[in-house]
């Protein structure tokens, strides 16, 4: 597991900091709805892409595309947080 759990901690931290700075979502309900929709879309993508029971050409690519689409769902609800978390992800990946 390593330090993967820090993503959850820093996600909340960045969201609180953005809200205090006036960069919060336009509507909290929309942000929550899109977060749930993203999670619901990500789970099947992860299952299809990485489950050993499913075998077909391009399954990993298809699974990753679904996961990326689920992440992209977050942008309309809270663009500022999306950009901060994307930058955090790049920083963690390429450090």
N, C-alpha and C positions, 0 to 999 in steps of 0.2 A: 504494500500500500504506500509506503514511503511518505511523501509530503503531499499527496494528492488531496488529503482532507483539508488542506489550507485553502483550496479553491472555495469551499463553502464558507469558511470564515472570512476570507477577503471579499467574497461576493456581497455578503451582508455589510461589511465595513464600507466598501465602496458605495453601496446603495444608500447607506445612512449619510455618508459624507456628501454625496451628490444632492440628496434631499435637503440637507441643511444649507447647501450652497445655492439652492433655488433651481437645481437641475433635475428635480424629481419628475416622475411621469405626469402627463396631463391628467390622466385618470387612473387611480389605483386599481379599480376593478378591471380595467383593460389590461394593465400590466400583469395582474394576477392570472387573468384568463389566458393570456398568451404564454405565461410561464407554464401553466398546466397543460396547454395544448402542445407546447414544445416538449415537455416531458412525455406526454402520451405518444407523440410522434417519434421521439428518440428511442423509446424502448423497443418497438418493432424493428426499427432500423438496426439497432444493436443485435437483436436476436437473429435477424436475417443475415446480417453481415458476418457474425462470428459464432453462430451455433453449429456444432458439429453434425447435427441431425440433418441439416439442410445442405444439399450439394447441387450447385449449378454454376456454369461459367459466369464470372463477373459478380458473384454474390457479395464479395467484400466491397467492391466498388459501389454496388447498389446500396448496401448497408451504410457506407460512409456518406453517400449522397443524401440519403434520408436523414442521417444525423446532422449533416450540414444544413439541410432545409429546416430541420427542427430548431437549430440554433438561430437561423436567419429569421424565424418567426418572432424572435425577441426584439428585433430592431424597430418595428413600427410602434411598439408599446412604450419603449424607453430607450431612445437612440443614444443618449449620453452614457447610460450604464452599459449598453451593448459595446460601444466603442472602448470604454475603459476596460471591460472584461476581455475584449479581443486583444487589446494591447498587453494586458496582464498575461494572457495565454501565450502570446508571442514571446514575451520576456521570459516566461518560465521555460518555454520550449527551446529557446536559442541562447540560453545563458552560458 
